[in-house]
Amino acid sequence: AQRVTQPEKLLSVFKGAPVELKCNYSYSGSPELFWYVQYSRQRLQLLLRHISRESIKGFTADLNKGETSFHLKKPFAQEEDSAMYYCALRRNGNNDMRFGAGTRLTVKP
Amino acid sequence: ETGVTQSPTHLIKTRGQQVTLRCSSQSGHNTVSWYQQALGQGPQFIFQYYREEENGRGNFPPRFSGLQFPNYSSELNVNALELDDSALYLCASSLESVGGGETQYFGPGTRLLVL
């Protein structure tokens, strides 16, 4: 069965520092990986998906099949990046989206 | 373009009762997925409806059931409520084709408390 693990519940960095939110998954097939973000008092929204290979709000994530990871990175964190981040996996062609428990990122001034 | 809406925003029920939660999908979307999010956890997939048919189900008992209407809005029904059903219930809509895989847009959620 597929599983998503986000090892850090809380992550705190200073403004301008690099940030990396970790995501590891277990799935033997070809997964589709996502990062979702929830800002304070807002709904859950898609940040990026691995098949798009794009940078959103300065964030990037690379799927590493060898290490079964999909870490989210940003070289210079901003205060407005403070939010709850969820990594999610969907089996190719399936509808069952599996979410990790989430990491709360706080960017301090 | 109208986003995903859910009603009610909050609900309190007692153990053994039944509850119906509602979701209006984003304009133009044909698919609705429902998730349960317990406190401190990520959303957990309950089921998905595509063109009024159930199209995938997570590890939830049959007392969790759903409907999708011709206008693609949806209901989640939970019978015989248990204390552990207390959670935030999220719906997400998307415009899917047969192969699936499109972006899901989430509603604000309904917070259910079972006493």
Interface residues (C-beta under 8 A of the other chain):
Chain A: V4 E32 R43 L44 Q45 L46 R49 Y86 A88 R90 N92 G93 N94 N95 D96 M97 R98 F99 G100 A101 G102
Chain B: V4 S33 Y35 G40 Q41 G42 P43 Q44 F45 Q48 Y50 N55 G56 G58 L90 A92 G99 G100 G101 T103 Q104 Y105 F106 G107 P108 G109
